[in-house]
Amino acid sequence: MTVEKTMTAQASALPGFRLLLAGALAGAAFFAAACRPFRPDLRPPSDVREIEGYASLRLTRGEETSRAKFAFAIVLPGRARLEVFDALGRSVSIFLIRGDEAYLVLPSERAYWRGERDEVIEKFLGFPVRPAEIAGLISGRWSDKASADWTFVRDEGGRVVSGTRGELSFRVLEFFSGSDLPRRWAFRHVGTEGVIGLLDAAFDRPAPDFSLDFLRPYASKTWPEIERLLR
């Protein structure tokens, strides 16, 4: 992975954004060696319940930009996991949602922070978003519950091509050929913008393990302590 960071980066940059920068060495080597090839399932079910796969992210806040590739798993209605790896396949950072709580985990520091879901997500991205909304963005399938607060624009084929919820908006840049599965989309919020590219996806497989057992040897930290570790 490459990271672009200007020498004039704003001191007020979002702390969670620096978490992505902390994982700046995450590279494509892990994904190139992944057991499944990049052959996304191009026909998501109408009622998506589980998604797993790989994606790329370019995230910009102020004058800081980071690029990452990560693995993800979402099990509706309320669980999600995002994990960034380094070039050797080691986990750099993990983001977990379990119902109304969420965790930011720094494996190299053997430390984690637990907080309310919206608080942790906002620290991480700069705005709150629910697992059902993430699933809608990835799959193009929006449940009634996930879409309740959104205003969408659809194309002639009925595909959602853009959406707005308050100050958060997204726009699909590209669909996979012959499919209504989004391939790349851009999102924007106050002070934050990014582009996500879907590399691989599978739907409604057996639910992945969301156990917290792996955190037993880790130390629980406050957010200010996590911030200090990120520095």
C-alpha positions as CSV (number, residue, x, y, z in Angstrom):
1,M,0.0,0.0,0.0
2,T,1.1,3.5,-0.7
3,V,0.3,6.5,1.5
4,E,0.3,10.1,0.5
5,K,0.7,12.6,3.3
6,T,1.5,16.2,2.8
7,M,3.9,18.0,5.1
8,T,1.2,20.5,6.0
9,A,-1.3,18.0,7.3
10,Q,-3.8,19.6,9.5
11,A,-3.4,19.1,13.3
12,S,-7.1,18.8,13.6
13,A,-7.3,15.7,11.5
14,L,-9.7,13.1,12.7
15,P,-8.0,10.7,15.2
16,G,-9.6,7.6,13.7
17,F,-8.3,8.7,10.3
18,R,-4.8,8.4,11.7
19,L,-5.7,4.8,12.5
20,L,-5.8,4.1,8.7
21,L,-2.5,6.0,8.4
22,A,-1.1,3.8,11.1
23,G,-1.9,0.8,8.9
24,A,-0.2,2.5,5.9
25,L,2.1,-0.5,5.2
26,A,-1.0,-2.7,4.5
27,G,-0.2,-4.0,1.1
28,A,-1.6,-6.0,-1.8
29,A,0.6,-9.0,-1.1
30,F,-1.9,-10.5,1.4
31,F,-4.7,-10.2,-1.1
32,A,-2.7,-11.6,-3.9
33,A,-2.0,-14.6,-1.7
34,A,-5.6,-15.0,-0.5
35,C,-7.1,-18.4,-0.9
36,R,-10.1,-17.2,-3.0
37,P,-9.5,-15.5,-6.4
38,F,-11.1,-12.1,-7.1
39,R,-14.2,-13.3,-8.7
40,P,-17.1,-11.4,-7.1
41,D,-20.5,-13.0,-6.9
42,L,-22.2,-10.6,-9.4
43,R,-25.8,-11.6,-8.4
44,P,-26.5,-10.5,-4.8
45,P,-29.7,-12.0,-3.4
46,S,-32.6,-9.7,-3.1
47,D,-32.6,-10.1,0.7
48,V,-28.9,-9.9,1.7
49,R,-28.1,-11.3,5.1
50,E,-24.3,-11.8,5.0
51,I,-21.5,-10.4,3.0
52,E,-17.8,-11.0,3.0
53,G,-14.9,-10.0,0.8
54,Y,-12.1,-7.6,0.1
55,A,-12.1,-3.9,-0.9
56,S,-9.8,-1.0,-1.5
57,L,-10.2,2.4,0.1
58,R,-8.9,5.9,-0.6
59,L,-9.8,8.2,2.3
60,T,-9.1,12.0,2.5
61,R,-9.6,14.4,5.4
62,G,-8.2,17.8,5.2
63,E,-4.8,17.4,3.5
64,E,-4.2,13.8,4.6
65,T,-4.9,11.0,2.2
66,S,-4.5,7.2,2.9
67,R,-5.0,4.2,0.7
68,A,-5.7,0.8,2.1
69,K,-6.9,-2.7,1.2
70,F,-9.0,-4.6,3.8
71,A,-11.1,-7.7,4.4
72,F,-14.7,-7.3,5.6
73,A,-17.6,-9.4,6.9
74,I,-21.1,-8.2,7.6
75,V,-23.9,-10.2,9.2
76,L,-27.2,-8.4,9.4
77,P,-28.7,-6.9,11.3
78,G,-26.0,-5.7,13.5
79,R,-22.5,-7.2,13.2
80,A,-19.5,-6.2,11.1
81,R,-15.8,-6.7,11.0
82,L,-13.1,-4.8,9.0
83,E,-9.5,-5.8,9.1
84,V,-6.4,-4.2,7.6
85,F,-3.3,-6.3,7.0
86,D,0.3,-5.6,6.3
87,A,2.3,-7.0,3.4
88,L,3.1,-10.2,5.4
89,G,-0.6,-10.9,6.2
90,R,-0.4,-9.6,9.8
91,S,-3.3,-7.7,11.1
92,V,-2.6,-4.0,11.5
93,S,-6.0,-2.8,12.8
94,I,-9.4,-4.4,13.4
95,F,-12.8,-2.7,13.6
96,L,-15.7,-4.7,15.1
97,I,-19.4,-3.9,15.5
98,R,-21.5,-6.1,17.7
99,G,-25.0,-4.7,18.1
100,D,-24.9,-1.4,19.9
101,E,-21.2,-1.7,20.9
102,A,-18.0,-1.5,18.8
103,Y,-14.3,-2.0,19.2
104,L,-11.1,-0.6,17.7
105,V,-8.3,-3.1,18.1
106,L,-4.5,-2.6,17.6
107,P,-3.0,-6.1,17.5
108,S,0.6,-4.9,17.4
109,E,-0.1,-3.0,20.7
110,R,-2.2,-5.8,22.2
111,A,-4.7,-3.1,23.0
112,Y,-8.4,-2.3,22.2
113,W,-11.0,0.4,22.9
114,R,-14.6,-0.5,23.4
115,G,-17.4,2.1,23.0
116,E,-20.9,2.7,21.7
117,R,-21.3,1.8,18.1
118,D,-21.9,5.3,16.7
119,E,-19.2,6.8,18.8
120,V,-16.5,4.3,17.6
121,I,-17.6,4.5,14.0
122,E,-17.5,8.3,14.1
123,K,-14.0,8.3,15.5
124,F,-13.0,5.9,12.8
125,L,-14.7,7.4,9.7
126,G,-15.9,10.8,10.9
127,F,-19.6,10.0,10.7
128,P,-21.9,7.2,12.0
129,V,-23.1,4.5,9.7
130,R,-24.9,1.2,10.5
131,P,-24.0,-2.3,9.2
132,A,-27.2,-2.4,7.2
133,E,-26.2,0.8,5.4
134,I,-22.7,-0.6,4.7
135,A,-24.4,-3.7,3.3
136,G,-26.6,-1.6,1.1
137,L,-23.6,0.3,-0.3
138,I,-21.7,-2.8,-1.1
139,S,-24.5,-4.9,-2.5
140,G,-26.7,-2.3,-4.0
141,R,-29.6,-4.0,-2.1
142,W,-31.2,-1.6,0.3
143,S,-33.6,-3.0,2.9
144,D,-36.6,-0.9,4.1
145,K,-34.9,-0.5,7.4
146,A,-31.5,0.5,6.0
147,S,-33.0,3.0,3.5
148,A,-35.5,4.7,5.9
149,D,-33.5,7.9,6.3
150,W,-32.0,8.0,2.7
151,T,-33.1,9.8,-0.4
152,F,-32.0,7.8,-3.5
153,V,-31.6,8.5,-7.2
154,R,-32.1,5.4,-9.5
155,D,-31.2,4.8,-13.1
156,E,-33.5,3.5,-15.8
157,G,-32.8,0.0,-14.7
158,G,-33.9,0.7,-11.1
159,R,-30.3,0.6,-9.7
160,V,-29.5,3.0,-6.9
161,V,-26.8,5.3,-8.3
162,S,-26.6,7.9,-5.5
163,G,-28.0,8.6,-2.1
164,T,-28.1,11.3,0.6
165,R,-28.7,11.1,4.3
166,G,-28.2,14.5,6.0
167,E,-24.6,15.6,5.3
168,L,-23.6,12.1,4.1
169,S,-23.8,11.3,0.4
170,F,-22.5,8.6,-2.0
171,R,-22.4,8.1,-5.7
172,V,-21.8,4.9,-7.6
173,L,-18.9,5.5,-10.1
174,E,-19.0,2.1,-11.8
175,F,-21.0,-1.2,-11.8
176,F,-19.6,-4.6,-12.6
177,S,-20.3,-5.4,-16.3
178,G,-23.7,-7.0,-16.8
179,S,-24.5,-6.7,-13.1
180,D,-26.2,-4.3,-10.7
181,L,-23.4,-4.9,-8.2
182,P,-21.5,-1.6,-7.5
183,R,-17.8,-1.8,-8.4
184,R,-16.6,1.6,-7.2
185,W,-18.4,4.4,-5.4
186,A,-17.5,7.7,-3.8
187,F,-18.8,9.0,-0.5
188,R,-18.6,12.4,1.1
189,H,-19.2,13.9,4.5
190,V,-18.2,17.2,6.1
191,G,-14.4,17.3,5.9
192,T,-14.2,13.7,4.8
193,E,-14.4,12.0,1.4
194,G,-13.3,8.7,-0.1
195,V,-13.6,6.1,-2.9
196,I,-14.2,2.4,-2.2
197,G,-13.5,-0.3,-4.8
198,L,-14.9,-3.8,-4.4
199,L,-12.3,-6.4,-5.2
200,D,-14.1,-9.6,-4.1
201,A,-17.5,-10.4,-2.6
202,A,-19.6,-13.4,-1.6
203,F,-23.1,-13.4,-0.2
204,D,-25.0,-15.5,2.4
205,R,-22.2,-17.9,3.2
206,P,-22.1,-19.5,6.7
207,A,-21.8,-16.7,9.2
208,P,-18.2,-15.9,10.2
209,D,-17.0,-16.0,13.8
210,F,-17.5,-12.7,15.7
211,S,-16.2,-14.1,19.0
212,L,-14.2,-11.7,21.2
213,D,-12.1,-14.5,22.7
214,F,-9.1,-13.2,20.8
215,L,-9.2,-10.1,23.0
216,R,-8.5,-11.9,26.3
217,P,-4.7,-11.3,26.3
218,Y,-5.3,-7.7,25.1
219,A,-5.5,-4.6,27.4
220,S,-8.6,-2.5,27.4
221,K,-7.7,1.2,26.8
222,T,-9.6,4.5,26.9
223,W,-9.9,6.5,23.7
224,P,-7.2,9.0,24.9
225,E,-4.9,6.1,25.5
226,I,-5.6,4.7,22.0
227,E,-4.9,8.1,20.6
228,R,-1.5,8.2,22.3
229,L,-0.6,4.7,20.9
230,L,-1.6,5.9,17.4
231,R,0.9,8.8,17.7
